[in-house]
Amino acid sequence: MESLLILINIILAIILIVVILLQRSEGGALGLGVSQDNFTSTRSVGTFLTKFTSIIATLFIICSIALVAISRDELRETQSVLEKEEEENTNLPQIPQSK
């Protein structure tokens, strides 16, 4: 299940990169130097690519959250690093404690 989600996440990431690169640049360096009227009018018109980008980005985020949830469940079953370190140290010769 986890490997399937990783594969889907990679495919969504590649599609997201391609779709973002296909979009027309609106210029203005993050909106600097563009009047507010022009900025709002160009943003109100949603094209197919912007809608598709938002859908793919949403699916990518949902898939990433699912991967984190699955990996957290697997981590709860294992021991912590400190517990593993304590188990490894029990096999080593112990230093006698002074009184």
Backbone hydrogen bonds, N-H to C=O, Kabsch-Sander energy under -0.5 kcal/mol:
donor,donor_aa,acceptor,acceptor_aa,energy
5,L,1,M,-2.1
6,I,2,E,-2.3
7,L,3,S,-2.1
8,I,4,L,-2.5
9,N,5,L,-2.5
10,I,6,I,-2.3
11,I,7,L,-2.3
12,L,8,I,-2.6
13,A,9,N,-2.1
14,I,10,I,-2.3
15,I,11,I,-2.5
16,L,12,L,-2.5
17,I,13,A,-2.3
18,V,14,I,-2.3
19,V,15,I,-2.7
20,I,16,L,-2.2
21,L,17,I,-2.2
22,L,18,V,-1.6
23,Q,19,V,-0.9
23,Q,20,I,-0.6
32,L,28,G,-1.1
32,L,29,A,-1.1
34,V,31,G,-1.2
39,F,35,S,-1.8
40,T,36,Q,-2.2
41,S,37,D,-1.9
42,T,38,N,-1.8
43,R,39,F,-1.5
44,S,40,T,-1.5
45,V,41,S,-0.6
46,G,44,S,-0.9
47,T,45,V,-0.6
51,K,47,T,-1.9
52,F,48,F,-2.7
53,T,49,L,-2.4
54,S,50,T,-2.0
55,I,51,K,-1.9
56,I,52,F,-2.5
57,A,53,T,-2.6
58,T,54,S,-2.0
59,L,55,I,-2.3
60,F,56,I,-2.4
61,I,57,A,-2.3
62,I,58,T,-2.4
63,C,59,L,-2.5
64,S,60,F,-2.2
65,I,61,I,-2.4
66,A,62,I,-2.2
67,L,63,C,-2.1
68,V,64,S,-2.1
69,A,65,I,-2.3
70,I,66,A,-2.3
71,S,67,L,-2.4
72,R,68,V,-2.2
73,D,69,A,-1.6
74,E,70,I,-1.6
75,L,71,S,-1.9
76,R,72,R,-1.6
77,E,73,D,-0.7
78,T,74,E,-0.7
84,K,80,S,-1.9
85,E,81,V,-2.1
86,E,82,L,-2.1
87,E,83,E,-1.9
88,E,84,K,-2.0
89,N,85,E,-1.9
90,T,86,E,-1.0
91,N,87,E,-0.5
91,N,88,E,-0.8
92,L,89,N,-0.6
